[in-house]
Amino acid sequence: MLRERERRGVAPTGPRAGGTTTARALQPAASDDPNERIRQLEARVAELEASERKLATERDILRKAAKYFAGETNW
């Protein structure tokens, strides 16, 4: 994953302390070329959209599991 980010020109986020990252760590590496900056930002947007899809899928699975187990209890 780190190599993929380096290939795209996105700065590595580094180790996470408590599962959070700073806003500065999430920004692409600085570039003087506007086209390069756009390419970096588009790559970051694609990465965030993929992460959003994964989280939405995980959320839906958890909701279905909670519904299943709530219906299975005999309290």
N, C-alpha and C positions, 0 to 999 in steps of 0.2 A: 504494500500500500504506500509506503514511504517513497519507494522508487517511482511509483506511478505519479505521485504528487510532484516529485522533483522533475520528472519528464515533462509534466504539464507546466512547470514553472510556478507551482504554488508552494509557498513557504511551509515547512513542516510545522505542525502544531505543538510538538514537543510533548513531554509527559504531562499528564493531567493530574492536578492536585484536587482530590475530592470529586473527580468527575466533571470539573468545570474547566473551561479554557478562557483566556482573556480575549477580548475583541481583537486586539493587535495580533495575536497568534493565528486568528482565522483569516486575516487579510492576505491576499496574494503578495508575493514579493514585488518590491517597487521596480518599475520599468519606465524608461524614458519614451519608449515607442508606444504611441496610443493603440496601435493595432495589437501589440503584444499584451497590453493591459486588458483590452477587450477580450482577447483569447483566454487570458487567465480568469477573468471574471465569468465568462461563459462556462469554463470548466468547473469553476466553483459552484455556479448555479446548478449545473448538471449533477454535481456531487450531492448538493443539498436536496435536490428533487428526488434522487435515488434514496437518500436517507429518509426523506419524508414518506415515500412509498413503503419502505421497510417498516417504519414505525406504525404506519396506518394498518398494515397487515398484521403486525404483532398485536396492536390494540384490538382489532377485530377478533383475532383468535382468543385473546384473553376475555373479551366480552362474551363470546360464545361459550367458553369454558365456564365462566362464572354463571351464566344462565343455566347451563346443563347441571352443574353441581348444586345450584340453588333449588332446582326442581327435583333433585334427587334426595334432598334431605327430608326427614320425617320429624320435624320438631314440633 
